[in-house]
Amino acid sequence: MVINPQTLFFFDFSLVMLMVILSYLSKRLGEALKIKPYYRILYLTSATIVLAAALDIIAETVQNSTISLISITLRFASSAIAFLICLIYWKWLFAEFLKN
């Protein structure tokens, strides 16, 4: 399966922006609820997505499939970690949604 680099860049950019917005909102919510500053990990996951995008550019020039596999793995790992961090801050939404 071949992934279009322009499409992947669009998704990477969208994901980084989403993580930055969620980290800001989680920071504010964490301050109100007195939760440890786990939101900082979201900045790290954003940087990992940027690193994966840079690896894709390198993989295009070198024609190395191992680098592409590493970049996809980085995307998956950072997205999974970001999801778990967001659950820490936003799990109360599920309880509110399920009450109704």
C-alpha positions in Angstrom: 0.0 0.0 0.0 1.4 3.3 -1.1 0.6 6.4 1.0 0.6 9.8 -0.7 3.1 12.0 1.1 1.0 15.1 0.7 -2.0 13.5 2.3 0.2 12.1 5.1 1.6 15.6 5.7 -1.9 17.0 5.9 -2.9 14.4 8.5 0.4 15.0 10.4 -0.2 18.7 10.5 -3.8 18.2 11.7 -2.7 15.7 14.4 0.0 18.1 15.7 -2.5 21.0 15.8 -5.1 18.8 17.6 -2.5 17.7 20.2 -1.4 21.3 20.8 -5.0 22.4 21.3 -5.8 19.4 23.6 -2.6 20.1 25.6 -3.7 23.7 26.2 -7.2 22.7 27.2 -5.9 19.8 29.4 -3.6 22.2 31.1 -6.5 24.5 32.0 -8.6 21.6 33.1 -5.8 20.1 35.1 -5.2 23.3 36.9 -8.9 23.5 37.9 -9.0 19.8 38.9 -5.5 19.8 40.5 -4.3 17.0 38.2 -0.5 16.4 37.7 0.8 18.1 34.5 0.5 15.1 32.2 -0.4 17.5 29.4 3.3 18.1 28.8 3.5 14.6 27.3 1.2 15.8 24.6 3.9 18.3 23.5 6.3 15.4 23.3 3.9 13.4 21.2 3.5 16.4 18.9 7.2 16.5 18.4 7.3 12.8 17.7 4.7 13.3 14.9 6.9 16.0 13.4 9.9 13.6 13.6 7.9 11.0 11.8 7.1 13.4 9.1 10.8 14.3 8.7 11.6 10.6 8.5 9.1 10.3 5.7 11.0 13.0 3.8 14.2 11.1 4.3 12.6 7.8 3.3 11.5 9.4 0.0 15.0 10.5 -0.9 16.8 7.3 0.2 14.1 4.8 -0.9 14.3 2.9 2.4 11.2 1.0 3.5 12.6 0.5 7.1 12.5 4.2 7.7 8.9 4.3 6.5 8.0 1.5 9.0 9.7 3.4 11.8 7.8 6.6 11.0 4.5 4.7 11.0 5.4 3.1 14.3 6.2 6.5 15.8 2.9 7.9 14.6 1.0 4.9 16.1 2.9 5.0 19.5 2.5 8.8 19.9 -1.2 8.7 19.0 -1.8 5.9 21.5 0.1 7.7 24.2 -1.8 11.0 23.5 -5.1 9.1 23.6 -4.3 7.7 27.1 -3.2 11.1 28.3 -6.4 12.7 27.1 -8.4 10.0 28.9 -6.8 11.1 32.1 -8.1 14.6 31.7 -11.3 14.0 29.8 -12.8 10.7 31.1 -15.5 12.6 33.0 -17.1 13.4 29.7 -17.9 9.8 29.1 -19.6 9.5 32.4 -21.7 12.6 31.6 -22.5 11.4 28.2 -23.6 7.9 29.4 -25.9 9.4 32.1 -28.2 10.8 29.5 
